[in-house]
Amino acid sequence: MNPVIRAQLREFSAASGILNEKQDTQFEIYSIFCIMTGLLGENIEAYDVHLVGDEFGLDGIAIVVQGELVKNREEALEKLDNINNPSIEFIFFQAKTGTSYDYGDISKFFDAASGFFNGELKGESPAIDDLIDAMEAIYEKGVGKRNPRLSCYYVATGNYESPARIEKLRTNFKSQLQETNIFDNSALSVEFVGASDLQQYYRAATSAVEVDIDFARNVVMPNNNHVEEAYVGYIDAANLLKLYTLRDASGNLIGVNRSVFFDNIRDYDSKSKINVSIKDNVRSSGGLEFVFRNNGITVVSKNIDRTGDKFRLEDFQIVNGCQTSNIIFDLVYGEEDEPANFELANQIQVPFRLIGSRDDDFVSSIIVGTNRQNPVRDEQFWALRPFMKSFEEYCRNLEAEEIIYFERRDNQYRKMDIERTRVMQPAVVMKAVAAALLCQPHRAARDYRGIISEYEDSIFLDDHDVRIYHAVAYLYYRLEFLWRNQRIPNDYKTFRYYIMAGVGLSELDGANVFSLKKNKIAAIAQKIIDVSKDEDSLKALVEKVIGVVQARLAEMGIATQERVRDTIRSETFASAFRERFLASK
């Protein structure tokens, strides 16, 4: 194996808690991480994309609905119910530690990807069947104005040199996919990834974003105690594009870097009437009127190094201007019905604000102020609440074993050398609270947004004790640690939120934690921490919960995986579990 890849793999495996896995498995997950995070800019856990069995021709499948991973029919339907005209992507992975690009292995990979959609892969494994069910639900309900995107990545550790036989195989495969007319053919890609690509993608995934731009037409903004330096003015599209375009090691354009945007880039619809009208106007006027018609873009950067009119930005985020950025990308690089027009890159001028600040609270206020009119995920704004700042600071300043890194902003910890399994996104914390503290295991996975809305005035309040929230986040981490290290069966993951509810019930005796006195809440938080730390005690509680759940399922005659998932998501089953578990104490 390439020595640089080996070093990156060792670092990644340690940070991801998968050192006990075989090297082939580590490499498969590493490859998925490099592509999902480093290349595509997705904030999705590679471990959850990986297929743990010996599925024919595949090492991973990601079905991404509006930026969130779905793994079965129920999760797909939950996402589709909450989004109009969603962005949907199917991403397939096959990774080999060897240096060769084997014709037979590639053929199997292509056959497996095709078989996923035509039904031939059905029955390959329970995980594949769940994903096929999700795919079928998407085509039944979720395809609106846009067909799903499809990407296939075959990974090896050599250098791909485009041999004629394999290129012909790729061309034929793409033609077959296009002929199905079920994908967005303009966004259908089949890629071969090599050692240099992996190295670049891994560095991109684990390093702060850094870019150099020319920003000559600027004025220094007024002094502010929360700001190191700030400028306002306008910038040409050529320099603006540097902030959010991805390129490969040879400098070839890959696409838009989603990770630098705060708001959801998938909300951009290139064919909406207003966006088409804007682009038509720019093309007819040569872009000369754009600066007068557009509200502009705001960028916040942790580090700004200025030399004359040249600015080096490090660890930055585009907090407002997703639509503008995508419109400019379409205009310059072309789209399905329009050719590229590189001259526009120098002709279009865009209003531009550049703010250098390390004050997270001030940055949060900028984000809220510039995005109130935009369709941003509820949990993104929720994570900016004052309480969450206190929660984040508490969780990351504990003794090493208890640390949790609460990610209030996407990719907040990407450049830090930390154990990645300890990084938690807002949605994960919401689900942990719903299951362990609110005893809503049946809703935690599929309806956590509804729970947040329902309990908005009673959870995550400014006067709440951060310790109880940390305790359930730590419990989530510890369970994930046991799964990743094969200390408890993978099959138990189906009942993850019932396990968390069981731990909560065992310590709370069914009481409402938020109605208790503060000293009592602190004591319960410590008990949850203690049982989570004690592997034997936690495993015993896991087995107890599984026993109660499986006994009830057996009584009901529920055996198939699909019926099990449907049943445990019912309120009736959750209520019966609660009664039986408390009675068994």
Stockholm file with secondary structure:
# STOCKHOLM 1.0

chainA/1-585         MNPVIRAQLREFSAASGILNEKQDTQFEIYSIFCIMTGLLGENIEAYDVHLVGDEFGLDGIAIVVQGELVKNREEALEKLDNINNPSIEFIFFQAKTGTSYDYGDISKFFDAASGFFNGELKGESPAIDDLIDAMEAIYEKGVGKRNPRLSCYYVATGNYESPARIEKLRTNFKSQLQETNIFDNSALSVEFVGASDLQQYYRAATSAVEVDIDFARNVVMPNNNHVEEAYVGYIDAANLLKLYTLRDASGNLIGVNRSVFFDNIRDYDSKSKINVSIKDNVRSSGGLEFVFRNNGITVVSKNIDRTGDKFRLEDFQIVNGCQTSNIIFDLVYGEEDEPANFELANQIQVPFRLIGSRDDDFVSSIIVGTNRQNPVRDEQFWALRPFMKSFEEYCRNLEAEEIIYFERRDNQYRKMDIERTRVMQPAVVMKAVAAALLCQPHRAARDYRGIISEYEDSIFLDDHDVRIYHAVAYLYYRLEFLWRNQRIPNDYKTFRYYIMAGVGLSELDGANVFSLKKNKIAAIAQKIIDVSKDEDSLKALVEKVIGVVQARLAEMGIATQERVRDTIRSETFASAFRERFLASK
#=GR chainA/1-585 SS CCHHHHHHHHHHHHHHTCTTSCHHHHHHHHHHHIIIIIISCCCCCHHHHBCCSCCTTCSEEEEEETTEEECSHHHHHHHHHTCSSCCEEEEEEEECSSSCCCHHHHHHHHHHHHHHHHSTTTTSCHHHHHHHHHHHHIIIIICCSSCCEEEEEEECSSCCCCCHHHHHHHHHHHHHHHHTTCSCGGGEEEEEECHHHHHHHHHHHHSCCEEEEECCSEEECCCCTTCSEEEEEEEEHHHHHHTTEEECTTSCEEEECGGGBSSCGGGCCTTSHHHHHHHHHHHHHTTTTHHHHCCCEEEEEEEEEEETTEEEEEEEEEEECHHHHHHHHHHHHCBTTBCCCTTHHHHCEEEEEEEECCCHHHHHHHHHHHHTTSCCCHHHHHTTSHHHHHHHHHHHTSCGGGCCEECSSTTTTTTSCSCGGGEECHHHHHHHHHHHTSCCHHHHTTCHHHHHHHTTTTSSCTTSCHHHHHHHHHHHHHHHHHHHTTSSCGGGGGGHHHHHHHHHHHHHTTCCGGGSCHHHHHHHHHHHHHHHHCHHHHHHHHHHHHHHHHHHHHHHTCCSHHHHHHHHTSHHHHHHHHHHHHHTC
#=GC SS_cons         CCHHHHHHHHHHHHHHTCTTSCHHHHHHHHHHHIIIIIISCCCCCHHHHBCCSCCTTCSEEEEEETTEEECSHHHHHHHHHTCSSCCEEEEEEEECSSSCCCHHHHHHHHHHHHHHHHSTTTTSCHHHHHHHHHHHHIIIIICCSSCCEEEEEEECSSCCCCCHHHHHHHHHHHHHHHHTTCSCGGGEEEEEECHHHHHHHHHHHHSCCEEEEECCSEEECCCCTTCSEEEEEEEEHHHHHHTTEEECTTSCEEEECGGGBSSCGGGCCTTSHHHHHHHHHHHHHTTTTHHHHCCCEEEEEEEEEEETTEEEEEEEEEEECHHHHHHHHHHHHCBTTBCCCTTHHHHCEEEEEEEECCCHHHHHHHHHHHHTTSCCCHHHHHTTSHHHHHHHHHHHTSCGGGCCEECSSTTTTTTSCSCGGGEECHHHHHHHHHHHTSCCHHHHTTCHHHHHHHTTTTSSCTTSCHHHHHHHHHHHHHHHHHHHTTSSCGGGGGGHHHHHHHHHHHHHTTCCGGGSCHHHHHHHHHHHHHHHHCHHHHHHHHHHHHHHHHHHHHHHTCCSHHHHHHHHTSHHHHHHHHHHHHHTC
//
